[in-house]
């Protein structure tokens, strides 16, 4: 838990260099941890280091797209299937547009 919480300030850095330095300290701590799932995540983050550091150049993420996809998956699972794509599309538009059927 502490490792997860100590990674959070990584996103607050303004400089790519300082963020990289912070990550390297966090990574060394994570690798010395005895929990194999934590080590696996740390290694995965290290392999994606270029992508993580790109955030500090552009300050954008795909969080909005992931949130929208989550809403679409909720619509899909609540319905347990649609007869046509058009019905699925209409449900998505109503749910994501926060429209109501009642006047």
N, C-alpha and C positions, 0 to 999 in steps of 0.2 A: 504494500500500500504506500509506504513511504517513497519508494522509487517512482511510482506513478505520480504522486503529488509533487515530487521534486523535479519532474520533467516539465511540469506546467509553466514555470517561468521562462522556459526556452522561447516561447512564442512572444514574450514581451520585449525581447531585445530589438534594438533598432539597427544594429550593425551585424552583417553577415559573419564577420570575423569573431566578434564576441559570442555570437550564438554558437558558432562552431567550437569555440573553446569551452563553452558551457556544456555542449553535447559530449565532447570528449571526456570531461570529468564525470558526467553522469554515466556515460557508457562504461568507463572503467569500474565504477561502483556496481553497475548492473551485471557486468560479466563476472565479478567476484561474488555475486549473490549465489546462494545455493539452490534457488528455485529455477528449474530448467525452463518453464514457460516464460519467465522474465528474461532469461538469457536469449531465448529464441526471438522474442520481440525486439530486444536490443540489437541483435545481429541483423534482423530485418530492417530496422530503422537505419542502421549503418550502411546497408546496401542501397538504401534510398536517400542517402545523405544529400546528393545533388538536388533532388526534388524538394527535400525539406528546406534547403538553403535558398531555393528559388523563391520561397515565400517572402524572404527578406528583401528581394528585389522588387516584387510586384504587389505584395500585401493582399493577394486575393486567394480564395480557396474555393473548393467545390461544395462547401457546406450547404448553400442554397439548393443546389441540384440534388444533393443527397436528401435533404429535407423533403423536397417535392417528390422524389422517388419513394420515400417512406410513406407519404400520404397516398400515393397511387397503389402501393402494395397493400395498404390498409383497406382501400376501396375494393381491391381484388379479393382479399381474404374474407371480407365481410359478406360479399355476394356469393361466394363459393361457386363462381363460374357465371359466364354470360353466354347468351345464345348468339350474340353477334358482337362484332367489334364496335359497331355504332352505339350499342347500349352501354358498353364498357366506357367508351369515350364520353358519352353524355354524363355518366355517373362521375367520372373524373372531373369534368368541367364543373358540375354542381358542387362536388365536395371541395375541390381546390379553390373554386371561386367563392366559396362560403355562401352559396345561394340556397334559398329555401323554397320548397315546393308550395308552401301555403302563402296566400297573398297578405 
